[in-house]
Amino acid sequence: METTDKQTDAIKGGEFLVRDTQPQDIFTPEEWTEEQRMIAQMCHDFLAAEVHPNLDRIDAMEEGLMESLMEKAGELGMLGLSVPEELGGMGVDFKTSMLATEALGTGFSFSVAYGAHTGIGTLPLLYYGTEEQKKKYIPKLATGEWKASYCLTEPSSGSDANSGKTKAVLSDDGKYYSITGQKMWITNGGFANLHTVFAKIDDDKNLTAFLIEADSEGITLNPEEKKMGIKGSSTRQVFYNNVKVPVENLLGEREGGFKIAVNILNIGRIKLGGGVMGGAKGALIDSLKYANEREQFGRPISKYGAIRHKLAEQAIKIFAVESATYRATQNIDDAINALAEAGMDKGQATLKGIEQFAPECAILKVVGSECLDFVVDEGVQIHGGMGFSAETRIERSYRDARINRIFEGTNEINRMLTVGMIMKKGMKGEIDLMGPAMAVANELMSIPDFGEESDELFAAETKYVKNFKKAVLMVAGAAAKKFADKMAKEQEVMMNIADMINTVYLAESTLLRVQKMVDVKGEEACQERLDMMRVLLYDCADEMNKAGKDALNAFAEGDEMRMMLLGLKRFTKHAPFNAKEARQRIALGLIEANDYCY
């Protein structure tokens, strides 16, 4: 896993497991340009002026309110950030669009409507549409004159999207398709002007995508769904009864719909990771301000150790997810730019660049949504009885957060996808998993290296992360050998391995970010960041051990099992560390700033 001078080629998706990354090769949030910060501030200002004062009205689904908010966002250019300038947008890079997604993450139901419109609503058309289709619809979507929805899920097809039963039949004169079927859980369904609908033509095996205007004859809607959270987001069932769709509204290629759905989901997953991170920051700030204001026994509750522990843990998890999110986002931007410079169409380059990092997209969807769930749950606890009251924003945050572990493929599906995609890359020779895995197997048979530990800054942490990677390769390699082509059926083991992979990515991303910050600002200026990184790695060691042990106990036996459990213990070993004092220092920084300051 050593980096050599010969490794000058760009890192590939999933390759972080077997290849070292240097701090200078990642992007960190400390590097935003003034222009990018202005875009983020525009989004924050919009929420403060238009969304946050109207949250109850939005959740009550006041007629026309969400549409008007979308139109106001369109007037500011927020709906067209990813749209090329020639089609009425701002044409920002992927990283900047992610920053805007994060900034809008505290928008509750508005964030959902915004994300569905600008992501799954607009991007299939932007990346797969003909020039005529794009010119006809994209400018309207970029300004908010028209709103978009994405109609894939059906009553009998959720995670298994390609099993959808909606049918498309070509007319005798070849001028239009008749679409018949039912779609459910359609975000923006109540007011969208343009639907991207997935159906099977005749007896095709795979889906085809169609652009359907909402005022077409034969479209009916069920009433708005009553939901646990995101109550202000329009969610409806949509019925298509022999809806006539001109042949020129077929999107992409025949039977290319499933590919469109998969590629757009990759984008949706990493964007969700960015959005929930913004939501988590907002929930932490709400909790922090309450803790500084709420007094018990004569002093603010933020002075008590138990509360400080919670605030610090919230901040550590957010910092880790943020580090990983923008590391992956920069990798994707680099891949997009390399493909575009090689002559590929920018839209296709964007899809291909994101597809290359599909494992990281799945990772970020999982770790981001679970970070948000942790933060809002602890936020309610910090608020005490008030956290259970609908008068507080944290109560809404708690309810609205839950959907994110289901959106864009459940976290269970995404865990298994992560493992499956990385292993597939290894089998196809896209990344070298076999060599490093064999090296780890040989290391298990050798005498452990008990050489002197270096006192150089980051030496211990770098070794921890290297060993975490070895633990993954050992467990995953043994499982692959044991189960071979039946691996996908061993879902519990797959999820254990995914948890290990997710932990490695968070740990390494956080380490690299802090290393880069120290290189720029010096050790003294980064003490709280060093604390966060060290607490994270301390906890990661136990998480790696537990997930690895659960996996090995499920399939290994005899001497092999004993050897690998000893190896796992070696690879997840961590020196004694006073995490309590580190958390106190982290919390104190938050309390003094009365804001998320990391």
C-alpha positions in Angstrom: 0.0 0.0 0.0 3.0 2.3 -0.1 2.9 5.2 -2.4 5.8 5.3 -4.9 7.2 8.0 -7.2 5.7 6.0 -10.1 2.2 6.4 -8.8 1.5 9.6 -10.6 -1.8 8.5 -12.2 -5.1 9.7 -10.8 -6.6 7.6 -8.0 -9.6 5.5 -9.0 -12.8 4.9 -7.2 -12.4 2.5 -4.4 -8.7 2.5 -4.7 -8.3 4.3 -1.4 -8.3 0.8 0.2 -5.0 -0.2 -1.4 -3.3 3.1 -2.2 -2.0 5.9 0.0 -3.2 9.4 -0.6 -1.1 12.5 0.3 -2.6 15.5 2.1 -1.8 17.8 -0.8 -3.8 15.6 -3.2 -7.2 16.3 -1.5 -9.5 19.3 -1.3 -10.6 20.6 2.1 -13.4 23.0 3.0 -10.8 25.5 4.2 -9.9 26.1 0.5 -13.1 27.6 -0.8 -12.7 30.6 -3.0 -14.5 33.9 -2.3 -16.8 33.3 -5.2 -17.8 29.9 -3.8 -18.3 31.3 -0.4 -20.6 33.9 -1.8 -22.8 31.2 -3.5 -23.0 29.4 -0.2 -24.0 32.6 1.6 -26.6 33.3 -1.0 -28.2 29.9 -0.2 -28.0 30.6 3.6 -29.5 34.0 3.1 -32.4 32.6 1.0 -33.2 30.1 3.7 -33.1 32.7 6.4 -35.3 35.1 4.5 -37.8 32.8 2.7 -37.8 29.3 4.3 -37.1 29.4 8.0 -39.7 32.0 8.9 -42.3 29.9 7.0 -41.6 26.4 8.1 -45.0 25.8 9.7 -46.7 27.1 6.5 -44.6 24.9 4.4 -45.3 21.8 6.5 -49.0 22.7 6.3 -48.7 22.5 2.5 -50.1 26.0 2.0 -51.3 26.0 -1.6 -48.8 27.5 -4.0 -46.2 28.3 -1.3 -43.5 25.7 -2.3 -43.9 26.6 -6.0 -43.4 30.2 -5.2 -40.3 29.4 -3.1 -38.9 27.4 -6.0 -39.5 30.3 -8.4 -37.8 32.7 -6.1 -34.8 30.3 -5.9 -34.9 30.2 -9.7 -34.7 34.0 -9.9 -31.5 33.9 -7.9 -30.0 31.3 -10.1 -30.1 28.6 -7.4 -32.0 26.1 -9.6 -29.5 26.4 -12.5 -26.1 26.1 -10.7 -25.2 22.9 -12.6 -26.9 24.0 -15.9 -24.5 25.3 -18.6 -24.7 29.0 -19.2 -25.9 28.5 -22.8 -29.0 26.9 -21.3 -29.7 29.6 -18.8 -27.7 28.3 -15.8 -24.5 29.2 -14.0 -22.4 26.2 -15.1 -20.5 25.8 -11.8 -18.3 22.8 -11.2 -19.4 19.8 -9.3 -17.7 20.8 -6.1 -19.4 24.2 -6.0 -22.8 22.6 -6.6 -22.0 20.3 -3.7 -21.3 23.4 -1.5 -24.7 24.8 -2.4 -26.4 21.5 -1.6 -24.7 21.6 1.8 -25.7 25.2 2.4 -29.3 24.4 1.6 -29.3 21.3 3.9 -31.1 23.1 6.7 -34.0 23.9 4.5 -36.1 21.0 5.7 -38.9 20.2 3.2 -37.7 22.9 0.8 -34.3 21.1 0.6 -36.1 18.0 -0.5 -38.1 19.8 -3.2 -35.0 21.7 -4.3 -32.8 18.5 -4.4 -35.4 16.6 -6.4 -35.9 19.4 -8.9 -32.2 20.2 -9.5 -31.0 16.6 -9.2 -33.1 13.7 -10.3 -35.6 16.1 -12.0 -33.2 18.0 -14.2 -30.0 16.0 -14.6 -31.4 13.0 -16.6 -32.5 15.5 -19.2 -29.3 17.5 -19.0 -27.0 14.5 -19.4 -29.1 12.3 -21.7 -31.4 14.6 -23.6 -31.1 15.6 -27.2 -30.2 19.2 -28.1 -33.8 19.8 -29.0 -35.1 18.4 -25.7 -32.6 20.4 -23.6 -33.4 23.6 -25.4 -37.1 23.1 -25.0 -37.1 22.3 -21.2 -33.8 23.1 -19.4 -34.1 26.9 -19.5 -37.6 26.6 -17.9 -36.3 24.3 -15.3 -33.3 26.5 -14.5 -35.5 29.6 -13.9 -38.2 27.7 -11.9 -40.9 28.5 -14.5 -41.3 24.8 -14.7 -40.7 22.2 -11.9 -39.5 18.7 -12.4 -40.1 15.2 -10.9 -38.6 11.8 -11.3 -41.0 8.9 -11.6 -39.3 5.6 -11.1 -40.6 3.8 -8.0 -43.8 1.6 -8.2 -45.8 -0.3 -5.7 -44.0 -3.5 -6.5 -40.6 -2.1 -7.4 -38.5 -0.1 -5.0 -34.8 -1.2 -4.7 -35.4 -3.6 -7.6 -36.2 -0.7 -9.9 -35.9 -2.6 -13.2 -38.9 -4.8 -12.2 -41.3 -1.9 -12.9 -44.5 -2.7 -14.7 -45.3 0.6 -16.3 -45.8 -0.1 -20.1 -45.1 1.9 -23.2 -46.7 0.9 -26.6 -45.8 2.5 -29.9 -48.7 3.7 -32.0 -49.4 2.2 -35.4 -48.3 5.4 -37.1 -45.0 5.5 -35.1 -45.6 9.0 -33.8 -46.2 8.5 -30.1 -46.0 6.0 -27.2 -49.0 5.2 -25.0 -47.8 5.0 -21.4 -49.8 3.1 -18.8 -48.8 2.5 -15.2 -48.6 3.7 -11.6 -45.7 5.5 -9.8 -45.5 6.2 -6.1 -43.4 8.3 -3.7 -43.0 10.9 -6.4 -41.4 14.0 -4.9 -42.7 17.3 -6.3 -45.5 15.2 -7.8 -48.2 17.6 -6.8 -46.9 20.6 -8.8 -44.2 19.3 -11.3 -44.7 20.4 -14.9 -42.3 17.8 -16.3 -42.1 14.1 -15.3 -39.2 11.8 -16.2 -41.0 8.5 -16.3 -39.5 5.0 -16.6 -41.4 2.3 -18.5 -40.8 -0.8 -20.5 -41.6 -0.8 -24.2 -43.5 -3.9 -25.2 -41.7 -6.9 -23.7 -38.3 -5.2 -23.3 -36.1 -6.5 -20.4 -35.0 -3.1 -19.4 -36.6 0.3 -18.7 -36.8 3.2 -21.1 -37.1 6.8 -19.9 -39.6 9.3 -21.3 -40.2 13.0 -20.8 -43.9 13.6 -20.1 -45.5 17.0 -19.6 -47.8 17.0 -16.6 -50.8 18.5 -18.4 -51.0 15.6 -20.8 -54.3 13.9 -21.0 -54.6 10.7 -18.9 -52.5 11.7 -15.9 -54.2 11.6 -12.5 -52.8 12.1 -9.0 -53.6 10.6 -5.6 -53.9 13.0 -2.6 -50.7 14.0 -0.9 -49.1 11.3 1.2 -49.2 11.8 5.0 -45.6 11.3 6.2 -43.6 11.1 9.4 -41.4 13.9 8.3 -40.6 16.3 5.4 -44.3 17.1 5.6 -44.0 20.1 3.3 -42.6 18.1 0.5 -45.2 17.1 -2.1 -45.3 13.3 -2.3 -47.9 11.7 -4.5 -48.8 8.6 -6.5 -49.1 9.4 -10.2 -51.3 7.3 -12.6 -50.7 7.2 -16.3 -53.7 5.9 -18.4 -52.8 5.6 -22.1 -50.9 8.9 -21.9 -49.7 9.9 -25.4 -46.1 10.8 -25.5 -44.5 12.0 -28.7 -41.6 9.7 -29.9 -39.2 12.6 -29.7 -39.8 12.7 -25.9 -38.0 9.3 -25.5 -35.0 10.2 -23.3 -31.7 8.5 -24.2 -31.8 5.1 -25.8 -34.4 2.4 -25.8 -33.8 0.2 -22.8 -31.3 2.8 -21.5 -33.6 3.8 -18.7 -32.0 1.6 -16.1 -28.6 2.9 -16.9 -29.9 6.5 -16.5 -31.5 5.6 -13.2 -28.3 4.0 -11.8 -26.1 6.9 -12.9 -28.5 9.6 -11.6 -28.7 7.7 -8.3 -24.9 7.9 -8.0 -25.2 11.7 -8.2 -28.2 11.7 -5.8 -26.3 9.6 -3.2 -23.3 11.9 -2.9 -25.5 15.0 -3.1 -27.6 13.6 -0.3 -24.4 13.1 1.7 -23.6 16.8 1.2 -27.2 17.9 2.1 -27.5 15.9 5.3 -24.1 17.2 6.4 -25.5 20.7 6.1 -28.6 19.6 8.0 -26.4 18.1 10.7 -24.4 21.4 11.1 -27.7 23.2 11.5 -29.0 20.8 14.2 -25.7 21.0 16.1 -25.9 24.8 16.0 -29.5 24.7 17.3 -28.4 22.3 20.1 -25.3 24.5 21.0 -27.3 27.7 21.3 -29.9 26.0 23.4 -27.2 24.5 25.7 -25.6 28.0 26.1 -29.0 29.6 27.0 -30.6 26.9 29.1 -29.7 27.1 32.7 -30.0 24.3 35.3 -28.7 24.5 38.9 -27.6 28.1 38.3 -25.5 27.7 35.2 -25.9 27.0 31.5 -26.1 23.3 30.7 -23.2 23.7 28.3 -20.9 23.8 31.4 -21.7 20.2 32.2 -19.5 17.3 31.1 -22.3 15.1 29.8 -23.6 17.9 27.5 -20.1 18.8 26.3 -19.5 15.1 25.4 -22.6 15.2 23.2 -21.6 18.4 21.5 -18.1 17.2 20.8 -19.3 13.9 19.4 -21.7 15.7 17.1 -18.9 17.9 15.8 -16.5 15.0 15.4 -18.9 13.1 13.2 -19.8 16.1 11.1 -16.1 17.0 10.6 -15.3 13.5 9.5 -18.2 13.3 7.0 -17.3 16.8 5.7 -13.7 15.7 5.2 -14.8 12.6 3.3 -17.4 14.4 1.2 -15.2 17.0 -0.2 -12.3 14.6 -0.7 -14.6 12.5 -2.9 -16.1 15.5 -4.6 -12.6 16.8 -5.7 -11.8 13.3 -7.0 -15.0 13.4 -9.1 -14.2 16.9 -10.3 -10.7 15.8 -11.3 -12.1 12.8 -13.2 -14.7 14.9 -15.0 -12.1 17.5 -16.1 -9.7 14.8 -17.3 -12.4 13.2 -19.4 -13.5 16.5 -20.8 -10.0 17.5 -21.7 -9.6 14.2 -23.5 -12.5 15.2 -25.7 -15.5 13.7 -24.1 -18.8 15.7 -24.0 -19.0 17.6 -20.7 -22.3 16.0 -19.7 -21.0 12.5 -20.5 -17.7 13.3 -18.7 -19.7 14.3 -15.6 -21.7 11.0 -15.6 -18.5 9.0 -16.2 -16.5 10.8 -13.6 -19.2 10.3 -11.0 -19.7 6.6 -12.0 -16.0 6.0 -11.5 -16.5 7.0 -7.8 -19.8 5.2 -7.3 -18.4 3.3 -4.3 -17.5 6.6 -2.6 -21.0 8.0 -3.5 -22.6 5.0 -1.7 -20.3 5.4 1.3 -21.2 9.1 1.7 -24.9 8.4 1.5 -24.6 6.0 4.3 -22.2 7.8 6.6 -23.9 11.1 6.0 -27.4 10.0 6.7 -26.3 8.1 9.8 -24.3 11.1 11.0 -27.4 13.3 10.7 -29.5 10.8 12.6 -27.0 10.7 15.4 -26.8 14.5 15.6 -30.5 15.1 15.6 -31.1 12.4 18.2 -28.5 13.9 20.5 -29.9 17.3 19.7 -33.3 16.3 21.1 -31.6 14.9 24.2 -29.7 18.1 24.7 -33.0 20.0 24.5 -34.6 17.7 27.0 -38.3 18.0 27.3 -38.3 21.0 24.8 -36.8 18.7 22.2 -40.0 16.7 22.2 -42.1 19.8 21.6 -43.1 20.9 18.1 -42.2 24.4 19.2 -38.6 23.7 18.6 -36.8 23.3 15.3 -34.9 20.2 16.6 -38.1 18.3 16.8 -38.7 18.9 13.0 -35.0 18.1 12.3 -35.5 14.7 14.1 -38.6 13.8 12.1 -37.3 15.0 8.8 -33.9 13.2 9.2 -35.3 9.7 9.2 -36.1 9.5 5.5 -32.5 9.9 4.5 -31.6 6.4 5.4 -34.2 5.2 2.9 -33.8 7.8 0.1 -31.5 7.0 -2.9 -31.4 3.3 -2.0 -31.6 2.1 1.6 -28.5 2.2 3.6 -28.5 -1.6 3.6 -28.6 -1.7 -0.2 -25.8 1.0 -0.3 -23.6 -1.0 2.1 -23.8 -4.1 -0.1 -23.3 -2.0 -3.3 -20.1 -0.5 -1.8 -18.6 -3.9 -1.2 -19.9 -5.4 -4.5 -18.6 -2.5 -6.6 -15.1 -2.5 -5.1 -14.8 -6.2 -5.5 -16.0 -6.0 -9.1 -13.4 -3.3 -9.8 -10.8 -5.7 -8.4 -12.0 -8.7 -10.5 -12.0 -6.5 -13.6 -8.4 -5.4 -12.9 -9.4 -1.7 -12.5 -7.8 -1.7 -9.1 -5.3 -4.1 -7.6 -6.9 -5.8 -4.6 -5.3 -9.2 -5.0 -1.7 -8.0 -4.5 -2.3 -6.1 -1.2 -4.6 -8.8 0.1 -2.0 -11.4 -0.5 0.6 -9.2 1.2 -1.7 -8.9 4.3 -2.2 -12.7 4.3 1.6 -13.2 4.3 2.0 -10.6 7.0 -0.3 -12.7 9.2 2.2 -15.6 9.0 5.1 -13.4 9.9 6.4 -12.2 13.3 4.8 -8.8 14.2 7.0 -5.8 13.9 7.6 -4.4 17.4 10.1 -1.8 16.3 10.3 1.6 18.0 7.4 3.9 17.4 8.2 7.3 15.8 7.3 10.4 17.7 6.9 12.3 14.5 3.5 14.1 14.3 0.9 11.9 12.6 3.2 8.8 12.6 0.9 6.9 14.9 -2.3 8.0 13.2 -0.9 7.1 9.8 -0.1 3.6 11.0 -3.6 3.2 12.5 -5.1 3.9 9.1 -2.7 1.6 7.2 -3.6 -1.1 9.7 -7.4 -0.5 9.3 -7.0 -1.0 5.6 -5.1 -4.3 6.2 -8.0 -5.4 8.5 -10.5 -4.8 5.6 -8.4 -6.7 3.1 -7.9 -9.6 5.5 -11.6 -10.0 6.3 -12.9 -9.2 2.8 -10.3 -11.5 1.2 -11.2 -14.4 3.5 -14.9 -13.9 2.9 -14.5 -13.7 -0.9 -12.4 -16.9 -0.8 -15.0 -18.7 1.4 -18.1 -17.7 -0.4 -16.9 -17.0 -4.0 -19.8 -16.2 -6.3 -22.3 -16.7 -3.4 -20.8 -13.7 -1.5 -23.8 -11.4 -2.4 -26.1 -13.7 -0.5 -24.1 -13.3 2.7 -25.7 -9.9 3.5 -24.7 -9.7 7.1 -21.1 -10.3 6.3 -21.3 -7.9 3.4 -22.6 -5.2 5.7 -19.9 -5.9 8.3 -17.2 -5.4 5.6 -19.0 -2.3 4.4 -18.9 -0.8 7.9 -15.2 -1.4 7.9 -14.7 0.2 4.5 -16.9 3.2 5.6 -14.8 3.6 8.8 -11.5 3.5 6.8 -12.7 6.2 4.4 -13.9 8.5 7.2 -10.7 7.9 9.2 -8.3 8.5 6.4 -10.2 11.5 5.0 -10.1 13.2 8.4 -6.4 12.4 8.9 -5.5 13.9 5.5 -7.6 17.0 6.1 -6.0 17.7 9.5 -2.5 17.0 8.1 -3.1 19.5 5.3 -4.4 22.1 7.8 -1.4 21.7 10.1 0.9 22.0 7.0 -0.7 25.4 6.3 -1.5 26.8 9.7 0.9 25.0 12.1 0.2 22.6 14.9 -0.7 25.2 17.5 -3.5 26.7 15.4 -5.1 23.3 14.8 -5.3 21.8 18.3 -9.1 21.2 18.3 -8.9 19.6 14.8 -6.1 17.3 16.0 -8.3 16.4 19.0 -11.2 15.6 16.7 -9.0 13.4 14.4 -7.5 11.6 17.4 -10.9 10.9 19.1 -12.2 9.7 15.8 -9.4 7.2 15.2 -9.6 6.0 18.8 -13.3 5.2 18.3 -12.7 3.8 14.8 -10.3 1.2 16.2 -13.1 -0.4 18.3 -15.6 -0.1 15.4 -13.2 -1.9 13.0 -12.6 -4.6 15.6 -16.3 -5.2 16.2 -17.3 -5.3 12.6 -14.3 -7.5 11.6 -14.9 -9.9 14.5 -18.6 -10.2 13.7 -17.7 -11.1 10.1 -15.0 -13.6 10.9 -17.1 -15.3 13.5 -19.8 -15.8 10.8 -17.6 -17.9 8.5 -14.1 -18.7 9.7 -13.2 -21.8 11.6 -10.3 -23.5 13.5 -6.7 -22.3 13.2 -7.6 -20.0 10.3 -10.1 -18.2 12.5 -7.7 -17.9 15.5 -5.0 -16.5 13.2 -7.3 -13.9 11.6 -8.7 -12.9 15.0 -5.2 -12.3 16.2 -4.5 -10.4 13.1 -7.6 -8.3 13.5 -6.5 -7.5 17.1 -3.1 -6.4 15.8 -4.6 -4.3 13.0 -7.1 -2.5 15.3 -4.8 -1.9 18.2 -4.7 1.7 19.6 -2.5 3.2 22.2 -4.1 4.5 25.4 -5.7 7.9 24.8 -7.6 10.4 27.0 -10.6 10.9 24.7 -12.6 12.6 27.5 -10.2 15.6 27.8 -10.0 15.9 24.0 -13.8 16.1 23.8 -13.9 18.7 26.5 -11.5 20.9 24.5 -13.5 20.4 21.3 -16.7 21.3 23.1 -15.2 24.4 24.7 -14.3 25.7 21.2 -17.9 25.2 20.1 -19.4 26.8 23.2 -17.2 29.9 23.1 -18.0 30.4 19.4 -21.7 29.6 19.9 -21.5 28.2 16.4 -20.1 25.2 14.4 -16.6 26.6 14.1 -14.7 23.6 12.6 
